């Protein structure tokens, strides 16, 4: 994916993940993008551990993989803060 698509994809994934994890008020637009992009990488890594493919484009499967990674990332950060 191009850089612009990664930014849009990351922002969307980060925003949805922050709403799921109830951290939306603490995160701004830039942090949502960062969480979404790192979440996509983390989600791809998690899926590779179970033998599936990671993020491969702008589609529903990639969105769900990235969302899984972003939720796990937010969960880890919340656990480390407490």
C-alpha positions in Angstrom: 0.0 0.0 0.0 1.1 3.6 -0.6 1.9 5.9 2.3 -1.3 7.8 2.0 -3.3 4.6 2.1 -1.4 3.4 5.2 -2.2 6.7 6.9 -5.9 6.5 6.1 -6.0 2.8 7.0 -4.0 3.3 10.2 -6.2 6.2 11.3 -9.4 4.3 10.7 -8.1 1.1 12.5 -6.6 3.1 15.4 -9.8 5.1 15.8 -12.0 1.9 15.9 -9.6 0.1 18.2 -9.5 3.1 20.6 -13.4 3.1 20.7 -13.4 -0.6 21.4 -10.8 -0.2 24.2 -12.4 3.0 25.6 -9.3 5.1 25.0 -10.8 7.4 22.3 -10.8 10.5 24.5 -7.1 10.0 25.3 -5.9 9.5 21.7 -5.7 12.2 19.1 -5.6 11.8 15.3 -1.9 11.2 15.1 -1.8 8.6 17.8 -4.7 6.8 16.1 -2.6 6.6 13.0 0.4 5.3 14.8 -1.7 2.7 16.8 -3.3 1.6 13.5 -0.1 1.2 11.6 1.7 -0.6 14.5 -1.4 -2.6 15.1 -1.3 -3.8 11.4 2.2 -5.0 11.8 1.5 -6.6 15.2 -1.7 -8.2 13.8 0.2 -9.6 10.8 2.8 -11.1 13.2 0.1 -12.7 15.3 -1.6 -14.2 12.3 1.7 -15.5 11.0 2.1 -17.4 14.3 -1.1 -19.3 13.6 -0.3 -19.9 9.9 -2.4 -17.2 8.3 -1.5 -14.2 6.2 -1.2 -10.7 7.5 -2.3 -7.4 6.1 -2.2 -7.6 2.3 -4.2 -4.6 1.1 -7.2 -2.4 1.8 -9.8 -5.1 2.4 -12.0 -6.5 5.2 -9.6 -9.3 6.2 -6.7 -6.9 6.4 -8.8 -4.4 8.4 -9.8 -7.2 10.9 -6.1 -8.3 11.2 -5.0 -4.7 11.8 -7.8 -4.2 14.3 -6.8 -7.3 16.2 -3.3 -6.0 16.4 -4.3 -2.5 17.4 -6.6 -3.8 20.2 -3.8 -6.0 21.5 -1.4 -3.0 21.3 -3.7 -0.8 23.3 -4.3 -3.6 25.8 -0.5 -4.0 26.3 0.0 -0.3 26.8 -2.9 -0.1 29.3 -1.5 -3.0 31.2 2.0 -1.4 31.4 0.5 1.9 32.6 -1.3 0.2 35.5 
